[in-house]
Amino acid sequence: MRQTGMEGKSRGCVIVPAYREAGRIGSVVQAIRAHLNDVIVVDDGSPDDTGKEAESAGAVVLRHAVNQGKGAALETAFREARQRGYDFVITMDGDGQHAPEDLPGFVRAYRESGVPVLVGSRMQDTRSMPLVRRLTNRFMSWLLSCEMGQRVPDTQCGYRLYKLAVISGTAIQSARFAAESEILMDLSHRGITIGSVPIVTIYGTEKSKIHPLKDALRFFSMLHRYRRTRRGKGGVPGVARNNSTRRSR
């Protein structure tokens, strides 16, 4: 049964940053809308029919004239969602690796728990995950969890729910995939609780847009920059808060 995005006082939409997803994005949008009607797609400078196909499938499409990266696409979508008055957004990838059937689980967990940020976790069953990705995810998630002072099992997963009110003050400096790690660190250091929701992930024949070496360098560059900024503000990154620390919900 399709949800309009309106239940009680909260209203949500799905955000899909997309680059060169022609041939897939239309079916992705249609599958999403079977669960949550409102979809915002950011066509991040695609040279193909990504935007046209998403629009035909019923999405609101925002376009970048040139490719700016996932972080920039997320910022564009967050801004649009706030202007449209949504309470929460769920971010998904446009390549079909995130199952729309998991959307009700995010919405239910958000409404039942009140936790303002929920990150999908693929780590409960990694048998179908490529070995290099599995090892990378575990290491990155361990490192960022130490950095944030709270455990997030799968920090590299882009399937997430954000309450818009808690990310309104988040300035994303990283334009590409490191942006998602930067968002989590910023939220955590502001005292925001981050939860997780188990999801399934579909690995098909699509080519990953992640470049292991380049994106690893960008990640560590972002981490270094963030630590330096935190020190300048008097923060102490990497130190876990004790259990008495109050986190915002």
Protein Blocks (a to p, Z undefined) as FASTA:
>chain_A
ZZehiahjbccddddddehighjlmmmmmmmmmmombacdddehiablklmmmmmnopac
dddfbdebjklmmmmmmmmmmmnopabdcdddfkopacfklmmmmmmmmmmnopabdcdd
fklpmklpcfklmmmmmmmmmmmmmmnopacfblmbcbdcddfklmmmpccfbfblmlmm
mmmmmmmmnopacddddddddddfbdcfbdfklmmmmmmmmmmmmmmmmmmnopaehiac
dfklccdZZ
